[in-house]
Amino acid sequence: MALAETLAELSSRTGTEVHVSDWLTITQEMIDDFARATRDQQWIHVNPQRAAAQSPYRSTIAHGYFTLSLYPYLRGLVDESKPLFPGVKNIINYGINKLRFPNAVPVGSRIRARCKVLAVAEVKNSLELTEEYTVEIAGQSRPACVAECIMRLYF
């Protein structure tokens, strides 16, 4: 699919949901790995005993930025065998317009992403796609993360 065809397809889907991921269970191992990688070792994330005793959630919780960082995985951008759009050679995370973490993700929670096209435009021989990324928590009414993620699609 060429740039012009993809632009037309995405433009026609502006305002609509284009992706719902599978559920992903957040484990303590995942939280600990993120904490080590980012050097964010706050007890509310990495100390299950203290969190059980002192946290309002009664367990450890995932870092907000960990939840955000799952966007490429939950959106299906990392599986080369299933390209997001045929003909796209490279996808680059370009930025975020808006980001909120309205709810915590306790360890053991199941989350999934819902993605809606907000805008698409041709920019410097690429497409700039802005999506609303909402992370749902199973059994919760408030999402864990809502972000306007921008990516560039190169053909």
C-alpha positions in Angstrom: 0.0 0.0 0.0 1.4 3.4 -1.0 1.6 6.5 1.1 -1.4 8.1 -0.7 -3.6 5.0 -0.2 -2.7 4.7 3.5 -3.4 8.5 4.0 -6.8 8.1 2.4 -7.6 5.0 4.4 -6.5 6.5 7.7 -8.2 9.8 7.0 -11.5 8.0 6.4 -11.1 6.4 9.9 -10.4 9.6 11.8 -12.4 9.6 15.0 -12.9 5.8 15.0 -11.4 3.0 17.0 -8.9 1.1 14.9 -7.3 -1.3 17.3 -8.2 -3.3 20.5 -5.3 -5.4 21.9 -5.4 -8.7 23.6 -5.4 -8.6 27.4 -2.0 -8.6 29.1 -1.4 -9.5 32.8 1.0 -7.2 34.6 3.4 -9.3 36.8 5.8 -8.2 39.5 8.6 -9.5 37.3 7.6 -7.0 34.6 7.4 -4.1 37.1 10.8 -5.1 38.6 12.4 -5.2 35.2 11.1 -1.7 34.4 12.2 -0.4 37.7 15.7 -1.7 37.1 15.9 -0.3 33.6 14.7 3.1 34.7 16.3 3.2 38.2 12.9 4.0 39.6 12.9 1.7 42.7 10.1 3.3 44.7 8.7 0.9 47.2 5.2 1.2 45.9 6.4 -0.5 42.8 9.0 -3.0 44.0 8.3 -3.9 47.6 5.2 -6.2 47.8 5.3 -6.6 51.6 5.5 -2.8 52.3 2.9 -2.1 49.6 0.5 -4.6 51.2 0.9 -2.9 54.5 1.1 0.8 53.5 -0.2 1.4 50.0 -3.8 2.4 49.4 -3.8 -0.2 46.7 -2.7 -3.0 49.1 -0.2 -4.2 46.5 2.5 -2.9 44.3 1.5 -1.0 41.2 3.0 -0.6 37.8 4.8 2.6 37.0 2.7 5.0 34.9 5.5 5.2 32.4 5.7 1.5 32.2 2.0 1.4 31.2 2.7 4.1 28.6 5.8 2.2 27.3 3.6 -0.8 26.4 2.0 1.2 23.6 4.2 -0.2 20.8 3.6 -3.8 22.0 -0.1 -3.4 22.7 -0.7 -1.5 19.4 1.0 -4.4 17.5 3.9 -2.3 16.2 6.7 -4.7 17.1 5.7 -7.9 15.2 7.4 -7.7 11.8 5.4 -10.6 10.5 2.2 -8.5 10.9 2.9 -5.0 9.5 0.6 -2.3 10.6 0.2 -1.1 7.0 1.6 -2.9 3.9 4.5 -0.9 2.4 5.5 0.8 5.7 9.2 0.3 6.1 9.7 2.1 9.4 7.6 3.4 12.3 9.1 6.0 14.6 7.5 7.2 17.9 7.5 10.9 17.3 5.9 12.3 20.5 3.0 12.7 22.8 0.6 15.7 22.8 -1.3 14.8 26.0 -0.7 12.2 28.7 -2.7 11.3 31.9 -2.6 8.4 34.3 -6.1 8.4 35.8 -5.8 5.1 37.6 -3.2 2.8 39.1 -2.4 -0.7 37.7 -2.0 -3.1 40.7 0.2 -6.1 40.1 -1.8 -9.0 38.7 -4.1 -6.7 36.8 -5.1 -7.4 33.2 -4.8 -4.5 30.8 -5.5 -3.9 27.2 -5.2 -1.0 24.7 -7.8 0.7 22.7 -6.6 3.0 19.9 -8.5 5.6 18.0 -7.3 7.7 15.0 -7.3 11.4 15.9 -5.4 12.8 12.9 -3.3 11.9 10.0 -1.2 14.1 7.7 1.5 13.8 5.1 4.8 15.2 6.5 8.2 15.1 4.8 7.6 12.0 2.8 6.0 10.2 5.7 2.6 10.0 7.4 2.2 11.5 10.8 -0.4 9.5 12.7 -1.9 10.7 16.0 -3.8 8.2 18.0 -5.6 8.2 21.3 -4.1 5.3 23.3 -6.3 4.3 26.2 -5.3 1.5 28.6 -8.2 -0.3 30.2 -7.9 -2.3 33.4 -10.2 -5.3 33.6 -12.9 -4.7 36.1 -12.2 -1.0 36.4 -14.3 1.9 35.0 -11.3 4.4 34.9 -8.5 3.8 32.5 -4.8 3.5 33.6 -3.5 5.7 30.8 -4.8 8.0 28.2 -2.3 9.5 25.7 -2.3 11.2 22.3 0.6 9.3 20.7 2.2 10.5 17.5 4.1 8.2 15.2 5.7 8.7 11.8 5.2 6.0 9.1 7.9 5.8 6.5 7.3 4.2 3.1 
